[in-house]
Amino acid sequence: MQLGQLMIIGFEGTKASDELLSFIRDEGIGGVILFKRNYESARQLKNLISELQEAGEGKLFVSIDHEGGRVMRLNKPFTHFGAAARVAEQGAQAVYEVGFAMAKELSDVGINLDFAPVLDVATNIFNTVIGDRSYGGDPAIAAELAIQMMKGLMDGGVIACGKHFPGHGDTDIDSHLALPVLPHTKRRLDICELVPFKAAIAAGVPMMMTAHILIPSLDANWPASISRCIVHELLRRDLGFEGVIITDDLRMKGISNFLSIPDAACRAIEAGHDMIMICRDLDLEKQVLDHLKKVSDDGKLIDLEKRFKRIDDLKARVHVT
């Protein structure tokens, strides 16, 4: 199995370059992520995805951030659904129906993975990066409604990915711009931030995304996205999550100000992630893969077969071609 399976990559433009297609084909890249910059029309998007899947032998994760509200990458004819906080006001059934409708529109063009639902608890009114993307400030309610979104997406044929573990809802710094620090005790995390993640795991969420945040009570030295204490020991061992674990974009300043992106990618895999995500810059993506290969050759990446199996098993749950 090629190390490219550990990567989800982004790219520029509404057409796939020969260089991109060759990279996907030759290195066995695991998936792609789409943004507004890749979208012109539903027909164009469907053709683009078909071309990408051909290069990926029909086995790519084709992913997107499609939450509703301000996090929507696709314009008309795709439905613009309200933010999680607004839909939450209509109750659990409405949340499920939004997830199902989203999935039907996404799967129709070939998108098979949505980085949703948001499992963060909105406890900080000054949090601009999460805010109304959360299903609320009550952990139990946020958990219940996020699970309905997850079920709607999955029933509609799209893989759901809970985010941003272990909880980005009470930060006051945007991890796109800098590294947030969450000073809470482990007890506070257990009764608030971790509640929706535990519930989602119990409900069968198949993928989880980590956050670029520092939580000294869990790991005083390393942000969550490169912390073995948080990824392997807490999420995998203590909470019993058996699905695929992926980083948020490693180009975000919350992590790229901390380590070089190639080093962060390797640290993330060593910490227990199955996949890493880089949302643009093909040259950088190639550098990261070269670094992964070198570190793997040096024997520093362990349990790769387990990671490949988790990825394969998840891909087998959806029709990706």
C-alpha positions in Angstrom: 0.0 0.0 0.0 1.3 3.4 -1.0 1.9 6.2 1.6 -0.2 8.5 -0.6 -3.2 6.8 0.9 -2.5 8.7 4.1 -3.1 12.1 2.4 -6.1 14.2 1.4 -5.0 17.0 -0.8 -6.5 20.2 -2.3 -5.7 22.0 -5.5 -6.4 25.1 -7.6 -8.9 25.6 -10.4 -12.0 24.0 -11.9 -10.0 21.5 -14.0 -7.5 18.9 -12.9 -4.0 19.5 -14.3 -2.0 16.7 -15.8 0.5 17.1 -12.9 -2.2 16.7 -10.3 -3.7 13.6 -12.0 -0.3 12.0 -12.3 0.4 12.7 -8.6 -2.9 11.0 -7.7 -2.3 8.1 -10.0 1.4 7.5 -9.4 1.4 7.9 -5.6 -2.0 6.4 -4.8 -3.3 9.5 -3.1 -6.1 8.8 -0.6 -8.4 11.6 -1.4 -9.1 15.2 -2.4 -10.9 18.1 -0.8 -12.9 20.6 -2.8 -13.5 24.3 -2.3 -15.2 27.2 -4.0 -12.2 27.6 -6.2 -12.9 24.2 -7.8 -16.6 24.9 -8.5 -18.2 26.4 -11.6 -21.4 24.4 -12.1 -22.9 21.0 -11.0 -22.0 19.5 -14.4 -18.5 20.8 -14.3 -18.0 19.5 -10.8 -19.3 16.1 -11.7 -17.0 15.9 -14.7 -14.0 17.0 -12.5 -14.7 14.4 -9.9 -15.1 11.7 -12.5 -11.7 12.6 -13.9 -10.1 12.6 -10.4 -11.7 9.3 -9.6 -10.4 7.8 -12.9 -6.8 8.8 -11.8 -7.5 7.3 -8.3 -8.9 4.1 -9.7 -12.3 4.9 -8.3 -11.0 4.8 -4.7 -10.7 8.4 -3.7 -12.3 10.1 -0.8 -13.8 13.2 -2.5 -14.4 15.5 0.4 -15.7 18.9 1.3 -16.6 21.2 4.2 -20.4 21.4 3.8 -22.0 22.4 7.1 -24.6 25.0 6.2 -24.5 28.7 7.1 -21.1 30.3 6.4 -19.4 27.0 5.7 -20.8 26.1 2.3 -18.4 25.7 -0.7 -21.0 25.2 -3.5 -23.4 27.8 -4.9 -26.6 27.2 -6.8 -28.1 24.8 -7.7 -26.9 23.4 -4.4 -29.3 24.3 -1.6 -27.9 26.9 0.9 -28.9 25.4 4.3 -28.8 27.5 7.5 -26.1 27.4 10.1 -26.2 24.6 12.6 -27.4 26.9 15.4 -30.3 28.1 13.3 -31.4 24.6 12.1 -31.0 23.4 15.7 -33.9 25.7 16.7 -36.2 23.6 14.5 -35.4 20.4 16.4 -33.8 17.0 15.8 -35.9 15.9 12.9 -35.1 19.1 11.0 -31.4 18.6 11.6 -31.6 15.0 10.3 -33.5 16.1 7.2 -30.9 18.8 6.4 -28.1 16.2 6.7 -30.0 13.8 4.4 -30.8 16.5 1.8 -27.2 17.7 1.8 -25.9 14.1 1.3 -28.2 13.6 -1.6 -27.0 16.7 -3.4 -23.3 15.9 -2.7 -23.5 12.3 -3.6 -25.2 13.1 -6.9 -22.1 14.8 -8.1 -19.7 12.2 -6.6 -18.7 13.8 -3.3 -18.6 10.9 -0.7 -17.1 12.6 2.4 -18.4 15.6 4.3 -16.3 17.1 7.1 -19.4 17.5 9.3 -21.0 17.5 11.8 -19.3 20.1 14.1 -19.1 18.4 17.6 -17.8 21.5 19.4 -19.9 23.0 22.2 -20.4 26.7 21.8 -19.6 28.0 25.3 -17.7 31.1 24.3 -19.5 34.1 22.7 -16.2 35.5 21.6 -15.4 32.4 19.5 -15.5 33.6 15.9 -14.3 30.4 14.3 -16.9 28.1 15.7 -19.9 30.1 16.9 -23.1 29.3 15.0 -21.4 26.3 13.4 -22.1 24.5 16.7 -25.4 22.9 17.6 -25.4 24.8 20.9 -23.9 25.5 24.3 -25.4 22.6 26.1 -23.2 19.5 25.7 -26.0 17.0 25.7 -28.2 18.9 23.2 -25.2 19.7 20.9 -24.4 15.9 21.0 -28.0 14.9 20.2 -28.4 17.2 17.3 -24.9 16.6 15.8 -25.6 12.9 15.8 -28.8 13.6 13.8 -26.8 15.5 11.2 -24.3 12.5 11.1 -27.2 10.0 10.6 -28.7 12.2 7.9 -25.5 12.4 6.0 -24.8 8.7 6.3 -28.3 7.6 5.3 -27.9 9.9 2.3 -24.8 8.0 1.2 -22.0 10.4 2.4 -19.4 9.7 5.1 -19.7 11.9 8.1 -16.6 13.2 10.0 -17.0 14.7 13.5 -14.8 17.7 14.3 -12.8 19.3 16.0 -11.5 16.9 18.6 -11.1 17.4 21.5 -13.2 20.5 21.3 -12.7 24.0 19.8 -15.9 25.6 21.1 -14.5 27.6 24.0 -11.4 29.1 22.3 -11.1 32.8 21.5 -8.4 32.5 18.9 -9.0 31.2 15.3 -6.6 28.2 14.7 -6.4 29.3 11.1 -4.4 32.3 12.3 -2.6 31.2 15.5 -2.5 28.4 18.1 -5.4 28.6 20.6 -4.8 27.4 24.2 -7.6 25.8 26.1 -6.8 26.0 29.9 -9.6 23.6 31.1 -9.1 20.8 33.5 -9.6 17.1 32.5 -12.8 17.1 34.6 -14.2 20.1 32.7 -13.4 18.5 29.4 -15.1 15.3 30.5 -18.4 17.1 31.4 -18.5 19.5 28.5 -16.1 19.5 25.5 -15.8 15.7 25.2 -19.5 14.9 25.7 -20.5 15.2 22.0 -17.4 13.3 20.8 -18.2 10.4 23.2 -21.8 10.4 22.0 -20.8 10.4 18.4 -18.4 7.5 18.9 -21.2 5.5 20.6 -23.4 6.3 17.7 -20.9 5.0 15.2 -19.3 8.1 13.7 -16.8 6.7 11.1 -14.2 9.5 11.0 -12.9 12.2 13.4 -10.9 15.3 12.7 -8.6 16.8 15.3 -8.1 20.5 16.1 -4.9 22.6 16.1 -5.3 23.6 19.8 -3.1 23.3 22.9 -4.7 21.8 26.0 -2.0 21.8 28.8 -4.1 19.5 31.1 -3.9 16.8 28.4 -0.5 17.6 26.8 1.5 20.6 27.9 4.0 20.4 25.0 2.2 19.4 21.8 -1.0 20.7 20.1 -3.8 18.1 19.8 -3.1 17.5 16.1 0.4 16.3 16.8 -0.1 14.9 20.4 0.1 11.2 20.9 -1.4 11.7 24.4 -4.6 13.2 22.8 -4.9 11.3 19.5 -3.7 7.8 20.4 -4.1 7.6 24.2 -7.3 9.7 24.6 -9.3 9.3 21.4 -8.2 5.9 20.3 -7.5 4.1 23.6 -9.6 5.7 26.3 -12.6 6.7 24.2 -12.4 3.6 22.1 -12.7 5.2 18.7 -12.0 2.7 16.0 -12.6 4.8 12.9 -10.3 6.9 10.7 -8.6 9.9 12.4 -7.6 12.9 10.2 -5.9 16.2 10.9 -7.4 19.5 10.0 -5.5 21.4 7.2 -1.8 21.4 8.2 -1.3 24.7 6.5 -3.3 26.5 9.2 -1.2 28.8 11.3 -2.2 27.0 14.5 0.2 24.2 13.5 2.4 25.6 10.7 3.7 28.3 13.0 4.7 25.5 15.4 6.5 23.1 13.0 7.3 22.9 9.3 4.4 21.3 7.5 6.4 18.1 6.4 7.5 17.7 10.0 4.0 18.3 11.3 2.6 15.7 8.9 5.0 13.0 10.2 4.4 14.0 13.8 0.6 13.7 13.2 1.0 10.2 11.9 3.3 9.3 14.7 0.7 10.7 17.1 -1.9 8.3 15.8 -3.7 9.9 12.8 -4.6 7.7 9.9 -4.6 10.6 7.4 -3.3 14.1 7.1 -4.8 17.0 5.1 -3.1 19.7 3.1 -5.6 21.9 1.3 -3.5 23.5 -1.4 -0.1 23.7 -3.0 0.9 20.7 -5.0 4.6 21.3 -4.6 4.1 21.3 -0.8 2.0 18.2 -1.0 4.8 16.4 -2.9 7.3 17.6 -0.3 5.2 16.2 2.5 4.9 12.8 0.8 8.6 12.6 0.2 9.2 13.3 3.9 6.7 10.7 4.9 8.6 8.2 2.7 11.9 9.1 4.2 10.6 8.8 7.8 8.9 5.5 6.9 12.1 4.2 5.5 13.8 5.1 8.7 11.3 3.0 10.6 9.7 5.9 12.5 6.1 5.3 11.2 4.5 2.3 12.9 1.3 0.4 12.5 0.9 1.5 8.9 -1.0 -1.6 7.9 -3.6 -0.8 10.6 -4.0 2.7 9.1 -4.4 1.4 5.6 -7.0 -1.1 6.7 -9.1 1.5 8.5 -9.0 3.7 5.4 -9.9 0.8 3.1 -12.7 -0.3 5.4 -14.2 3.1 5.4 -14.0 3.5 1.6 -15.8 0.2 1.3 -18.8 1.7 3.1 -19.6 4.1 0.3 -19.9 3.9 -3.5 -16.9 6.1 -4.4 -16.9 5.8 -8.2 
